[in-house]
Amino acid sequence: MAVKSVAKPAKVQERASRFFRGVWSELKKVHWPNRKETVTYTGVVLVSVLIVAVMIWLVDSVFSFLLSRLLS
C-alpha cells in the first residue's frame, strides 16, 4: 500500500502565493464596466428576463386552457 506524502508548509505557501499572483495578474486584464455600462447591461438583463417570463406565462396559460378543455 502506497503512502502519500504530505506537502511541506513552505511548498503550500509558495503554491498559494503563486496562485494569488496569477489571479491578480488576470484581474488586471479584465475590462471592468463603468457605471453607465453597468446600468445599461442591468437594464438589458431585466428586460430580457421580463420578456422570457411573459412568454413562459403565455405558454403555460395556453396549455392550462387546452388541458382544462380536454379534461372537461
CHARMM-style PDB file with segment names, atoms N, HN, CA, C and O in Angstrom:
ATOM      1  N   MET     1       0.840  -1.162   0.000  1.00  0.00      PROA
ATOM      2  CA  MET     1       0.000   0.000   0.000  1.00  0.00      PROA
ATOM      3  C   MET     1       0.896   1.239   0.000  1.00  0.00      PROA
ATOM      4  O   MET     1       1.819   1.350   0.806  1.00  0.00      PROA
ATOM      5  N   ALA     2       0.610   2.165  -0.914  1.00  0.00      PROA
ATOM      6  HN  ALA     2      -0.140   2.075  -1.569  1.00  0.00      PROA
ATOM      7  CA  ALA     2       1.427   3.371  -1.045  1.00  0.00      PROA
ATOM      8  C   ALA     2       0.959   4.436  -0.078  1.00  0.00      PROA
ATOM      9  O   ALA     2      -0.236   4.593   0.174  1.00  0.00      PROA
ATOM     10  N   VAL     3       1.921   5.164   0.456  1.00  0.00      PROA
ATOM     11  HN  VAL     3       2.891   5.036   0.251  1.00  0.00      PROA
ATOM     12  CA  VAL     3       1.608   6.244   1.392  1.00  0.00      PROA
ATOM     13  C   VAL     3       1.852   7.563   0.667  1.00  0.00      PROA
ATOM     14  O   VAL     3       2.922   7.790   0.104  1.00  0.00      PROA
ATOM     15  N   LYS     4       0.843   8.424   0.692  1.00  0.00      PROA
ATOM     16  HN  LYS     4      -0.027   8.239   1.150  1.00  0.00      PROA
ATOM     17  CA  LYS     4       1.005   9.730   0.049  1.00  0.00      PROA
ATOM     18  C   LYS     4       1.826  10.630   0.955  1.00  0.00      PROA
ATOM     19  O   LYS     4       1.661  10.631   2.175  1.00  0.00      PROA
ATOM     20  N   SER     5       2.707  11.391   0.339  1.00  0.00      PROA
ATOM     21  HN  SER     5       2.841  11.390  -0.652  1.00  0.00      PROA
ATOM     22  CA  SER     5       3.498  12.320   1.137  1.00  0.00      PROA
ATOM     23  C   SER     5       2.712  13.613   1.317  1.00  0.00      PROA
ATOM     24  O   SER     5       1.999  14.056   0.418  1.00  0.00      PROA
ATOM     25  N   VAL     6       2.856  14.196   2.477  1.00  0.00      PROA
ATOM     26  HN  VAL     6       3.436  13.836   3.208  1.00  0.00      PROA
ATOM     27  CA  VAL     6       2.172  15.440   2.798  1.00  0.00      PROA
ATOM     28  C   VAL     6       3.063  16.590   2.356  1.00  0.00      PROA
ATOM     29  O   VAL     6       4.264  16.599   2.626  1.00  0.00      PROA
ATOM     30  N   ALA     7       2.457  17.574   1.665  1.00  0.00      PROA
ATOM     31  HN  ALA     7       1.481  17.567   1.445  1.00  0.00      PROA
ATOM     32  CA  ALA     7       3.232  18.721   1.193  1.00  0.00      PROA
ATOM     33  C   ALA     7       3.739  19.534   2.380  1.00  0.00      PROA
ATOM     34  O   ALA     7       3.032  19.723   3.370  1.00  0.00      PROA
ATOM     35  N   LYS     8       4.952  19.999   2.263  1.00  0.00      PROA
ATOM     36  HN  LYS     8       5.526  19.845   1.459  1.00  0.00      PROA
ATOM     37  CA  LYS     8       5.540  20.804   3.322  1.00  0.00      PROA
ATOM     38  C   LYS     8       4.858  22.168   3.341  1.00  0.00      PROA
ATOM     39  O   LYS     8       4.430  22.657   2.295  1.00  0.00      PROA
ATOM     40  N   PRO     9       4.751  22.788   4.515  1.00  0.00      PROA
ATOM     41  CA  PRO     9       4.086  24.093   4.612  1.00  0.00      PROA
ATOM     42  C   PRO     9       4.703  25.145   3.702  1.00  0.00      PROA
ATOM     43  O   PRO     9       3.984  25.982   3.156  1.00  0.00      PROA
ATOM     44  N   ALA    10       6.023  25.118   3.530  1.00  0.00      PROA
ATOM     45  HN  ALA    10       6.607  24.439   3.973  1.00  0.00      PROA
ATOM     46  CA  ALA    10       6.677  26.114   2.677  1.00  0.00      PROA
ATOM     47  C   ALA    10       6.218  25.953   1.234  1.00  0.00      PROA
ATOM     48  O   ALA    10       5.985  26.942   0.540  1.00  0.00      PROA
ATOM     49  N   LYS    11       6.089  24.704   0.781  1.00  0.00      PROA
ATOM     50  HN  LYS    11       6.278  23.900   1.345  1.00  0.00      PROA
ATOM     51  CA  LYS    11       5.657  24.466  -0.595  1.00  0.00      PROA
ATOM     52  C   LYS    11       4.202  24.898  -0.775  1.00  0.00      PROA
ATOM     53  O   LYS    11       3.852  25.461  -1.812  1.00  0.00      PROA
ATOM     54  N   VAL    12       3.356  24.643   0.215  1.00  0.00      PROA
ATOM     55  HN  VAL    12       3.640  24.185   1.057  1.00  0.00      PROA
ATOM     56  CA  VAL    12       1.954  25.041   0.132  1.00  0.00      PROA
ATOM     57  C   VAL    12       1.867  26.558   0.066  1.00  0.00      PROA
ATOM     58  O   VAL    12       1.110  27.111  -0.732  1.00  0.00      PROA
ATOM     59  N   GLN    13       2.645  27.228   0.908  1.00  0.00      PROA
ATOM     60  HN  GLN    13       3.260  26.779   1.556  1.00  0.00      PROA
ATOM     61  CA  GLN    13       2.641  28.689   0.913  1.00  0.00      PROA
ATOM     62  C   GLN    13       3.140  29.235  -0.422  1.00  0.00      PROA
ATOM     63  O   GLN    13       2.604  30.218  -0.933  1.00  0.00      PROA
ATOM     64  N   GLU    14       4.155  28.605  -0.980  1.00  0.00      PROA
ATOM     65  HN  GLU    14       4.590  27.806  -0.565  1.00  0.00      PROA
ATOM     66  CA  GLU    14       4.704  29.035  -2.269  1.00  0.00      PROA
ATOM     67  C   GLU    14       3.670  28.853  -3.377  1.00  0.00      PROA
ATOM     68  O   GLU    14       3.496  29.733  -4.220  1.00  0.00      PROA
ATOM     69  N   ARG    15       2.987  27.714  -3.375  1.00  0.00      PROA
ATOM     70  HN  ARG    15       3.128  26.999  -2.690  1.00  0.00      PROA
ATOM     71  CA  ARG    15       1.967  27.459  -4.391  1.00  0.00      PROA
ATOM     72  C   ARG    15       0.800  28.429  -4.258  1.00  0.00      PROA
ATOM     73  O   ARG    15       0.288  28.930  -5.259  1.00  0.00      PROA
ATOM     74  N   ALA    16       0.374  28.697  -3.012  1.00  0.00      PROA
ATOM     75  HN  ALA    16       0.790  28.290  -2.199  1.00  0.00      PROA
ATOM     76  CA  ALA    16      -0.723  29.634  -2.778  1.00  0.00      PROA
ATOM     77  C   ALA    16      -0.319  31.037  -3.228  1.00  0.00      PROA
ATOM     78  O   ALA    16      -1.111  31.747  -3.848  1.00  0.00      PROA
ATOM     79  N   SER    17       0.894  31.426  -2.920  1.00  0.00      PROA
ATOM     80  HN  SER    17       1.538  30.850  -2.417  1.00  0.00      PROA
ATOM     81  CA  SER    17       1.390  32.744  -3.313  1.00  0.00      PROA
ATOM     82  C   SER    17       1.412  32.876  -4.835  1.00  0.00      PROA
ATOM     83  O   SER    17       0.993  33.894  -5.385  1.00  0.00      PROA
ATOM     84  N   ARG    18       1.904  31.837  -5.507  1.00  0.00      PROA
ATOM     85  HN  ARG    18       2.245  31.010  -5.060  1.00  0.00      PROA
ATOM     86  CA  ARG    18       1.953  31.848  -6.970  1.00  0.00      PROA
ATOM     87  C   ARG    18       0.544  31.905  -7.552  1.00  0.00      PROA
ATOM     88  O   ARG    18       0.304  32.605  -8.536  1.00  0.00      PROA
ATOM     89  N   PHE    19      -0.386  31.173  -6.947  1.00  0.00      PROA
ATOM     90  HN  PHE    19      -0.191  30.604  -6.147  1.00  0.00      PROA
ATOM     91  CA  PHE    19      -1.782  31.172  -7.408  1.00  0.00      PROA
ATOM     92  C   PHE    19      -2.382  32.579  -7.313  1.00  0.00      PROA
ATOM     93  O   PHE    19      -2.987  33.060  -8.271  1.00  0.00      PROA
ATOM     94  N   PHE    20      -2.218  33.236  -6.165  1.00  0.00      PROA
ATOM     95  HN  PHE    20      -1.726  32.845  -5.387  1.00  0.00      PROA
ATOM     96  CA  PHE    20      -2.814  34.552  -5.987  1.00  0.00      PROA
ATOM     97  C   PHE    20      -2.137  35.616  -6.842  1.00  0.00      PROA
ATOM     98  O   PHE    20      -2.791  36.569  -7.266  1.00  0.00      PROA
ATOM     99  N   ARG    21      -0.839  35.471  -7.103  1.00  0.00      PROA
ATOM    100  HN  ARG    21      -0.308  34.697  -6.758  1.00  0.00      PROA
ATOM    101  CA  ARG    21      -0.192  36.388  -8.046  1.00  0.00      PROA
ATOM    102  C   ARG    21      -0.793  36.222  -9.438  1.00  0.00      PROA
ATOM    103  O   ARG    21      -1.007  37.206 -10.146  1.00  0.00      PROA
ATOM    104  N   GLY    22      -1.063  34.987  -9.827  1.00  0.00      PROA
ATOM    105  HN  GLY    22      -0.889  34.187  -9.252  1.00  0.00      PROA
ATOM    106  CA  GLY    22      -1.696  34.741 -11.121  1.00  0.00      PROA
ATOM    107  C   GLY    22      -3.105  35.303 -11.185  1.00  0.00      PROA
ATOM    108  O   GLY    22      -3.515  35.866 -12.200  1.00  0.00      PROA
ATOM    109  N   VAL    23      -3.848  35.145 -10.085  1.00  0.00      PROA
ATOM    110  HN  VAL    23      -3.515  34.688  -9.261  1.00  0.00      PROA
ATOM    111  CA  VAL    23      -5.208  35.700 -10.027  1.00  0.00      PROA
ATOM    112  C   VAL    23      -5.154  37.210 -10.177  1.00  0.00      PROA
ATOM    113  O   VAL    23      -5.919  37.785 -10.951  1.00  0.00      PROA
ATOM    114  N   TRP    24      -4.258  37.853  -9.448  1.00  0.00      PROA
ATOM    115  HN  TRP    24      -3.637  37.386  -8.819  1.00  0.00      PROA
ATOM    116  CA  TRP    24      -4.147  39.316  -9.507  1.00  0.00      PROA
ATOM    117  C   TRP    24      -3.749  39.757 -10.915  1.00  0.00      PROA
ATOM    118  O   TRP    24      -4.252  40.765 -11.412  1.00  0.00      PROA
ATOM    119  N   SER    25      -2.859  39.018 -11.554  1.00  0.00      PROA
ATOM    120  HN  SER    25      -2.451  38.200 -11.150  1.00  0.00      PROA
ATOM    121  CA  SER    25      -2.436  39.337 -12.914  1.00  0.00      PROA
ATOM    122  C   SER    25      -3.613  39.257 -13.882  1.00  0.00      PROA
ATOM    123  O   SER    25      -3.762  40.117 -14.750  1.00  0.00      PROA
ATOM    124  N   GLU    26      -4.447  38.230 -13.739  1.00  0.00      PROA
ATOM    125  HN  GLU    26      -4.326  37.531 -13.034  1.00  0.00      PROA
ATOM    126  CA  GLU    26      -5.611  38.084 -14.614  1.00  0.00      PROA
ATOM    127  C   GLU    26      -6.650  39.167 -14.351  1.00  0.00      PROA
ATOM    128  O   GLU    26      -7.285  39.654 -15.286  1.00  0.00      PROA
ATOM    129  N   LEU    27      -6.831  39.550 -13.079  1.00  0.00      PROA
ATOM    130  HN  LEU    27      -6.315  39.154 -12.320  1.00  0.00      PROA
ATOM    131  CA  LEU    27      -7.802  40.596 -12.754  1.00  0.00      PROA
ATOM    132  C   LEU    27      -7.401  41.939 -13.357  1.00  0.00      PROA
ATOM    133  O   LEU    27      -8.269  42.750 -13.682  1.00  0.00      PROA
ATOM    134  N   LYS    28      -6.113  42.185 -13.511  1.00  0.00      PROA
ATOM    135  HN  LYS    28      -5.408  41.527 -13.247  1.00  0.00      PROA
ATOM    136  CA  LYS    28      -5.662  43.431 -14.132  1.00  0.00      PROA
ATOM    137  C   LYS    28      -6.019  43.475 -15.619  1.00  0.00      PROA
ATOM    138  O   LYS    28      -6.140  44.560 -16.189  1.00  0.00      PROA
ATOM    139  N   LYS    29      -6.189  42.309 -16.255  1.00  0.00      PROA
ATOM    140  HN  LYS    29      -6.091  41.428 -15.792  1.00  0.00      PROA
ATOM    141  CA  LYS    29      -6.504  42.247 -17.676  1.00  0.00      PROA
ATOM    142  C   LYS    29      -7.999  42.415 -17.959  1.00  0.00      PROA
ATOM    143  O   LYS    29      -8.389  42.633 -19.106  1.00  0.00      PROA
ATOM    144  N   VAL    30      -8.824  42.316 -16.937  1.00  0.00      PROA
ATOM    145  HN  VAL    30      -8.507  42.139 -16.005  1.00  0.00      PROA
ATOM    146  CA  VAL    30     -10.276  42.362 -17.118  1.00  0.00      PROA
ATOM    147  C   VAL    30     -10.705  43.779 -17.445  1.00  0.00      PROA
ATOM    148  O   VAL    30     -10.214  44.744 -16.859  1.00  0.00      PROA
ATOM    149  N   HSD    31     -11.640  43.895 -18.402  1.00  0.00      PROA
ATOM    150  HN  HSD    31     -12.039  43.112 -18.879  1.00  0.00      PROA
ATOM    151  CA  HSD    31     -12.251  45.194 -18.709  1.00  0.00      PROA
ATOM    152  C   HSD    31     -13.428  45.370 -17.767  1.00  0.00      PROA
ATOM    153  O   HSD    31     -14.460  44.718 -17.927  1.00  0.00      PROA
ATOM    154  N   TRP    32     -13.276  46.254 -16.782  1.00  0.00      PROA
ATOM    155  HN  TRP    32     -12.438  46.784 -16.652  1.00  0.00      PROA
ATOM    156  CA  TRP    32     -14.343  46.485 -15.822  1.00  0.00      PROA
ATOM    157  C   TRP    32     -15.267  47.561 -16.380  1.00  0.00      PROA
ATOM    158  O   TRP    32     -14.803  48.635 -16.764  1.00  0.00      PROA
ATOM    159  N   PRO    33     -16.589  47.281 -16.429  1.00  0.00      PROA
ATOM    160  CA  PRO    33     -17.509  48.280 -16.984  1.00  0.00      PROA
ATOM    161  C   PRO    33     -17.646  49.485 -16.056  1.00  0.00      PROA
ATOM    162  O   PRO    33     -17.550  49.379 -14.833  1.00  0.00      PROA
ATOM    163  N   ASN    34     -17.878  50.643 -16.699  1.00  0.00      PROA
ATOM    164  HN  ASN    34     -17.956  50.729 -17.692  1.00  0.00      PROA
ATOM    165  CA  ASN    34     -18.113  51.826 -15.882  1.00  0.00      PROA
ATOM    166  C   ASN    34     -19.586  51.852 -15.449  1.00  0.00      PROA
ATOM    167  O   ASN    34     -20.345  50.936 -15.765  1.00  0.00      PROA
ATOM    168  N   ARG    35     -19.977  52.884 -14.739  1.00  0.00      PROA
ATOM    169  HN  ARG    35     -19.360  53.629 -14.481  1.00  0.00      PROA
ATOM    170  CA  ARG    35     -21.335  52.946 -14.183  1.00  0.00      PROA
ATOM    171  C   ARG    35     -22.395  52.928 -15.286  1.00  0.00      PROA
ATOM    172  O   ARG    35     -23.396  52.222 -15.167  1.00  0.00      PROA
ATOM    173  N   LYS    36     -22.185  53.691 -16.348  1.00  0.00      PROA
ATOM    174  HN  LYS    36     -21.372  54.265 -16.445  1.00  0.00      PROA
ATOM    175  CA  LYS    36     -23.166  53.766 -17.439  1.00  0.00      PROA
ATOM    176  C   LYS    36     -23.347  52.388 -18.097  1.00  0.00      PROA
ATOM    177  O   LYS    36     -24.474  51.964 -18.355  1.00  0.00      PROA
ATOM    178  N   GLU    37     -22.246  51.705 -18.362  1.00  0.00      PROA
ATOM    179  HN  GLU    37     -21.331  52.050 -18.152  1.00  0.00      PROA
ATOM    180  CA  GLU    37     -22.320  50.372 -18.967  1.00  0.00      PROA
ATOM    181  C   GLU    37     -23.026  49.388 -18.038  1.00  0.00      PROA
ATOM    182  O   GLU    37     -23.817  48.561 -18.492  1.00  0.00      PROA
ATOM    183  N   THR    38     -22.741  49.474 -16.743  1.00  0.00      PROA
ATOM    184  HN  THR    38     -22.098  50.146 -16.374  1.00  0.00      PROA
ATOM    185  CA  THR    38     -23.366  48.575 -15.781  1.00  0.00      PROA
ATOM    186  C   THR    38     -24.872  48.777 -15.736  1.00  0.00      PROA
ATOM    187  O   THR    38     -25.629  47.807 -15.706  1.00  0.00      PROA
ATOM    188  N   VAL    39     -25.313  50.036 -15.730  1.00  0.00      PROA
ATOM    189  HN  VAL    39     -24.698  50.824 -15.755  1.00  0.00      PROA
ATOM    190  CA  VAL    39     -26.747  50.332 -15.726  1.00  0.00      PROA
ATOM    191  C   VAL    39     -27.384  49.826 -17.016  1.00  0.00      PROA
ATOM    192  O   VAL    39     -28.473  49.254 -16.976  1.00  0.00      PROA
ATOM    193  N   THR    40     -26.730  50.022 -18.152  1.00  0.00      PROA
ATOM    194  HN  THR    40     -25.845  50.486 -18.184  1.00  0.00      PROA
ATOM    195  CA  THR    40     -27.259  49.564 -19.438  1.00  0.00      PROA
ATOM    196  C   THR    40     -27.378  48.042 -19.464  1.00  0.00      PROA
ATOM    197  O   THR    40     -28.417  47.505 -19.847  1.00  0.00      PROA
ATOM    198  N   TYR    41     -26.326  47.356 -19.061  1.00  0.00      PROA
ATOM    199  HN  TYR    41     -25.482  47.793 -18.749  1.00  0.00      PROA
ATOM    200  CA  TYR    41     -26.351  45.886 -19.064  1.00  0.00      PROA
ATOM    201  C   TYR    41     -27.412  45.347 -18.112  1.00  0.00      PROA
ATOM    202  O   TYR    41     -28.087  44.366 -18.420  1.00  0.00      PROA
ATOM    203  N   THR    42     -27.557  45.990 -16.952  1.00  0.00      PROA
ATOM    204  HN  THR    42     -27.008  46.788 -16.701  1.00  0.00      PROA
ATOM    205  CA  THR    42     -28.579  45.562 -15.990  1.00  0.00      PROA
ATOM    206  C   THR    42     -29.962  45.729 -16.585  1.00  0.00      PROA
ATOM    207  O   THR    42     -30.819  44.861 -16.420  1.00  0.00      PROA
ATOM    208  N   GLY    43     -30.188  46.839 -17.276  1.00  0.00      PROA
ATOM    209  HN  GLY    43     -29.491  47.544 -17.410  1.00  0.00      PROA
ATOM    210  CA  GLY    43     -31.474  47.070 -17.936  1.00  0.00      PROA
ATOM    211  C   GLY    43     -31.765  46.018 -18.996  1.00  0.00      PROA
ATOM    212  O   GLY    43     -32.889  45.526 -19.097  1.00  0.00      PROA
ATOM    213  N   VAL    44     -30.759  45.676 -19.782  1.00  0.00      PROA
ATOM    214  HN  VAL    44     -29.846  46.075 -19.700  1.00  0.00      PROA
ATOM    215  CA  VAL    44     -30.937  44.655 -20.818  1.00  0.00      PROA
ATOM    216  C   VAL    44     -31.299  43.314 -20.182  1.00  0.00      PROA
ATOM    217  O   VAL    44     -32.177  42.610 -20.681  1.00  0.00      PROA
ATOM    218  N   VAL    45     -30.638  42.960 -19.098  1.00  0.00      PROA
ATOM    219  HN  VAL    45     -29.925  43.532 -18.692  1.00  0.00      PROA
ATOM    220  CA  VAL    45     -30.926  41.693 -18.415  1.00  0.00      PROA
ATOM    221  C   VAL    45     -32.345  41.694 -17.861  1.00  0.00      PROA
ATOM    222  O   VAL    45     -33.073  40.715 -18.026  1.00  0.00      PROA
ATOM    223  N   LEU    46     -32.745  42.780 -17.205  1.00  0.00      PROA
ATOM    224  HN  LEU    46     -32.154  43.575 -17.071  1.00  0.00      PROA
ATOM    225  CA  LEU    46     -34.091  42.845 -16.625  1.00  0.00      PROA
ATOM    226  C   LEU    46     -35.176  42.775 -17.686  1.00  0.00      PROA
ATOM    227  O   LEU    46     -36.171  42.075 -17.500  1.00  0.00      PROA
ATOM    228  N   VAL    47     -35.005  43.487 -18.799  1.00  0.00      PROA
ATOM    229  HN  VAL    47     -34.196  44.055 -18.951  1.00  0.00      PROA
ATOM    230  CA  VAL    47     -35.983  43.441 -19.889  1.00  0.00      PROA
ATOM    231  C   VAL    47     -36.035  42.036 -20.490  1.00  0.00      PROA
ATOM    232  O   VAL    47     -37.118  41.526 -20.777  1.00  0.00      PROA
ATOM    233  N   SER    48     -34.879  41.414 -20.682  1.00  0.00      PROA
ATOM    234  HN  SER    48     -34.000  41.829 -20.449  1.00  0.00      PROA
ATOM    235  CA  SER    48     -34.838  40.055 -21.229  1.00  0.00      PROA
ATOM    236  C   SER    48     -35.554  39.070 -20.311  1.00  0.00      PROA
ATOM    237  O   SER    48     -36.314  38.222 -20.780  1.00  0.00      PROA
ATOM    238  N   VAL    49     -35.317  39.178 -19.014  1.00  0.00      PROA
ATOM    239  HN  VAL    49     -34.700  39.866 -18.633  1.00  0.00      PROA
ATOM    240  CA  VAL    49     -35.973  38.294 -18.050  1.00  0.00      PROA
ATOM    241  C   VAL    49     -37.480  38.516 -18.082  1.00  0.00      PROA
ATOM    242  O   VAL    49     -38.248  37.556 -18.025  1.00  0.00      PROA
ATOM    243  N   LEU    50     -37.908  39.765 -18.171  1.00  0.00      PROA
ATOM    244  HN  LEU    50     -37.284  40.545 -18.217  1.00  0.00      PROA
ATOM    245  CA  LEU    50     -39.332  40.074 -18.240  1.00  0.00      PROA
ATOM    246  C   LEU    50     -39.971  39.475 -19.494  1.00  0.00      PROA
ATOM    247  O   LEU    50     -41.062  38.908 -19.421  1.00  0.00      PROA
ATOM    248  N   ILE    51     -39.313  39.595 -20.624  1.00  0.00      PROA
ATOM    249  HN  ILE    51     -38.427  40.055 -20.684  1.00  0.00      PROA
ATOM    250  CA  ILE    51     -39.836  39.040 -21.883  1.00  0.00      PROA
ATOM    251  C   ILE    51     -39.961  37.524 -21.788  1.00  0.00      PROA
ATOM    252  O   ILE    51     -40.988  36.962 -22.171  1.00  0.00      PROA
ATOM    253  N   VAL    52     -38.937  36.865 -21.288  1.00  0.00      PROA
ATOM    254  HN  VAL    52     -38.103  37.321 -20.977  1.00  0.00      PROA
ATOM    255  CA  VAL    52     -38.977  35.403 -21.156  1.00  0.00      PROA
ATOM    256  C   VAL    52     -40.056  34.984 -20.162  1.00  0.00      PROA
ATOM    257  O   VAL    52     -40.742  33.987 -20.386  1.00  0.00      PROA
ATOM    258  N   ALA    53     -40.217  35.724 -19.076  1.00  0.00      PROA
ATOM    259  HN  ALA    53     -39.659  36.534 -18.894  1.00  0.00      PROA
ATOM    260  CA  ALA    53     -41.251  35.401 -18.086  1.00  0.00      PROA
ATOM    261  C   ALA    53     -42.638  35.514 -18.700  1.00  0.00      PROA
ATOM    262  O   ALA    53     -43.491  34.661 -18.454  1.00  0.00      PROA
ATOM    263  N   VAL    54     -42.877  36.549 -19.491  1.00  0.00      PROA
ATOM    264  HN  VAL    54     -42.185  37.242 -19.691  1.00  0.00      PROA
ATOM    265  CA  VAL    54     -44.178  36.710 -20.154  1.00  0.00      PROA
ATOM    266  C   VAL    54     -44.408  35.582 -21.153  1.00  0.00      PROA
ATOM    267  O   VAL    54     -45.518  35.058 -21.248  1.00  0.00      PROA
ATOM    268  N   MET    55     -43.384  35.207 -21.890  1.00  0.00      PROA
ATOM    269  HN  MET    55     -42.482  35.633 -21.812  1.00  0.00      PROA
ATOM    270  CA  MET    55     -43.524  34.110 -22.850  1.00  0.00      PROA
ATOM    271  C   MET    55     -43.864  32.807 -22.133  1.00  0.00      PROA
ATOM    272  O   MET    55     -44.747  32.072 -22.577  1.00  0.00      PROA
ATOM    273  N   ILE    56     -43.189  32.516 -21.050  1.00  0.00      PROA
ATOM    274  HN  ILE    56     -42.473  33.112 -20.689  1.00  0.00      PROA
ATOM    275  CA  ILE    56     -43.466  31.290 -20.293  1.00  0.00      PROA
ATOM    276  C   ILE    56     -44.887  31.337 -19.728  1.00  0.00      PROA
ATOM    277  O   ILE    56     -45.594  30.329 -19.749  1.00  0.00      PROA
ATOM    278  N   TRP    57     -45.309  32.498 -19.225  1.00  0.00      PROA
ATOM    279  HN  TRP    57     -44.735  33.316 -19.208  1.00  0.00      PROA
ATOM    280  CA  TRP    57     -46.659  32.647 -18.682  1.00  0.00      PROA
ATOM    281  C   TRP    57     -47.701  32.401 -19.783  1.00  0.00      PROA
ATOM    282  O   TRP    57     -48.704  31.728 -19.548  1.00  0.00      PROA
ATOM    283  N   LEU    58     -47.462  32.946 -20.977  1.00  0.00      PROA
ATOM    284  HN  LEU    58     -46.647  33.493 -21.167  1.00  0.00      PROA
ATOM    285  CA  LEU    58     -48.407  32.745 -22.078  1.00  0.00      PROA
ATOM    286  C   LEU    58     -48.502  31.272 -22.476  1.00  0.00      PROA
ATOM    287  O   LEU    58     -49.601  30.743 -22.649  1.00  0.00      PROA
ATOM    288  N   VAL    59     -47.366  30.619 -22.619  1.00  0.00      PROA
ATOM    289  HN  VAL    59     -46.474  31.048 -22.479  1.00  0.00      PROA
ATOM    290  CA  VAL    59     -47.372  29.202 -22.997  1.00  0.00      PROA
ATOM    291  C   VAL    59     -48.056  28.382 -21.905  1.00  0.00      PROA
ATOM    292  O   VAL    59     -48.841  27.484 -22.213  1.00  0.00      PROA
ATOM    293  N   ASP    60     -47.774  28.673 -20.646  1.00  0.00      PROA
ATOM    294  HN  ASP    60     -47.137  29.402 -20.396  1.00  0.00      PROA
ATOM    295  CA  ASP    60     -48.403  27.964 -19.539  1.00  0.00      PROA
ATOM    296  C   ASP    60     -49.913  28.183 -19.546  1.00  0.00      PROA
ATOM    297  O   ASP    60     -50.677  27.245 -19.316  1.00  0.00      PROA
ATOM    298  N   SER    61     -50.345  29.411 -19.807  1.00  0.00      PROA
ATOM    299  HN  SER    61     -49.725  30.172 -19.994  1.00  0.00      PROA
ATOM    300  CA  SER    61     -51.777  29.711 -19.848  1.00  0.00      PROA
ATOM    301  C   SER    61     -52.472  28.966 -20.975  1.00  0.00      PROA
ATOM    302  O   SER    61     -53.566  28.432 -20.788  1.00  0.00      PROA
ATOM    303  N   VAL    62     -51.847  28.928 -22.136  1.00  0.00      PROA
ATOM    304  HN  VAL    62     -50.958  29.362 -22.287  1.00  0.00      PROA
ATOM    305  CA  VAL    62     -52.431  28.214 -23.281  1.00  0.00      PROA
ATOM    306  C   VAL    62     -52.524  26.728 -22.974  1.00  0.00      PROA
ATOM    307  O   VAL    62     -53.562  26.113 -23.220  1.00  0.00      PROA
ATOM    308  N   PHE    63     -51.462  26.142 -22.443  1.00  0.00      PROA
ATOM    309  HN  PHE    63     -50.619  26.641 -22.243  1.00  0.00      PROA
ATOM    310  CA  PHE    63     -51.502  24.716 -22.108  1.00  0.00      PROA
ATOM    311  C   PHE    63     -52.531  24.421 -21.021  1.00  0.00      PROA
ATOM    312  O   PHE    63     -53.224  23.406 -21.091  1.00  0.00      PROA
ATOM    313  N   SER    64     -52.642  25.280 -20.033  1.00  0.00      PROA
ATOM    314  HN  SER    64     -52.080  26.105 -19.976  1.00  0.00      PROA
ATOM    315  CA  SER    64     -53.632  25.086 -18.973  1.00  0.00      PROA
ATOM    316  C   SER    64     -55.043  25.148 -19.546  1.00  0.00      PROA
ATOM    317  O   SER    64     -55.894  24.327 -19.202  1.00  0.00      PROA
ATOM    318  N   PHE    65     -55.291  26.114 -20.415  1.00  0.00      PROA
ATOM    319  HN  PHE    65     -54.600  26.781 -20.695  1.00  0.00      PROA
ATOM    320  CA  PHE    65     -56.606  26.235 -21.036  1.00  0.00      PROA
ATOM    321  C   PHE    65     -56.909  24.994 -21.885  1.00  0.00      PROA
ATOM    322  O   PHE    65     -57.998  24.429 -21.784  1.00  0.00      PROA
ATOM    323  N   LEU    66     -55.967  24.574 -22.706  1.00  0.00      PROA
ATOM    324  HN  LEU    66     -55.083  25.032 -22.788  1.00  0.00      PROA
ATOM    325  CA  LEU    66     -56.189  23.389 -23.557  1.00  0.00      PROA
ATOM    326  C   LEU    66     -56.402  22.140 -22.716  1.00  0.00      PROA
ATOM    327  O   LEU    66     -57.265  21.323 -23.036  1.00  0.00      PROA
ATOM    328  N   LEU    67     -55.638  21.978 -21.657  1.00  0.00      PROA
ATOM    329  HN  LEU    67     -54.936  22.641 -21.397  1.00  0.00      PROA
ATOM    330  CA  LEU    67     -55.770  20.802 -20.808  1.00  0.00      PROA
ATOM    331  C   LEU    67     -57.112  20.796 -20.077  1.00  0.00      PROA
ATOM    332  O   LEU    67     -57.746  19.751 -19.935  1.00  0.00      PROA
ATOM    333  N   SER    68     -57.536  21.971 -19.616  1.00  0.00      PROA
ATOM    334  HN  SER    68     -57.021  22.820 -19.732  1.00  0.00      PROA
ATOM    335  CA  SER    68     -58.847  22.029 -18.924  1.00  0.00      PROA
ATOM    336  C   SER    68     -59.977  21.753 -19.900  1.00  0.00      PROA
ATOM    337  O   SER    68     -60.958  21.110 -19.526  1.00  0.00      PROA
ATOM    338  N   ARG    69     -59.873  22.218 -21.142  1.00  0.00      PROA
ATOM    339  HN  ARG    69     -59.076  22.741 -21.446  1.00  0.00      PROA
ATOM    340  CA  ARG    69     -60.895  21.930 -22.164  1.00  0.00      PROA
ATOM    341  C   ARG    69     -60.892  20.434 -22.527  1.00  0.00      PROA
ATOM    342  O   ARG    69     -61.943  19.838 -22.760  1.00  0.00      PROA
ATOM    343  N   LEU    70     -59.714  19.858 -22.569  1.00  0.00      PROA
ATOM    344  HN  LEU    70     -58.860  20.343 -22.380  1.00  0.00      PROA
ATOM    345  CA  LEU    70     -59.597  18.449 -22.928  1.00  0.00      PROA
ATOM    346  C   LEU    70     -60.162  17.543 -21.837  1.00  0.00      PROA
ATOM    347  O   LEU    70     -60.777  16.519 -22.137  1.00  0.00      PROA
ATOM    348  N   LEU    71     -59.959  17.914 -20.576  1.00  0.00      PROA
ATOM    349  HN  LEU    71     -59.460  18.745 -20.332  1.00  0.00      PROA
ATOM    350  CA  LEU    71     -60.406  17.068 -19.469  1.00  0.00      PROA
ATOM    351  C   LEU    71     -61.872  17.289 -19.089  1.00  0.00      PROA
ATOM    352  O   LEU    71     -62.462  16.441 -18.420  1.00  0.00      PROA
ATOM    353  N   SER    72     -62.472  18.413 -19.503  1.00  0.00      PROA
ATOM    354  HN  SER    72     -61.993  19.102 -20.046  1.00  0.00      PROA
ATOM    355  CA  SER    72     -63.861  18.652 -19.132  1.00  0.00      PROA
ATOM    356  C   SER    72     -64.848  18.231 -20.196  1.00  0.00      PROA
ATOM    357  OT1 SER    72     -66.056  18.378 -20.011  1.00  0.00      PROA
TER     358      SER     72
END
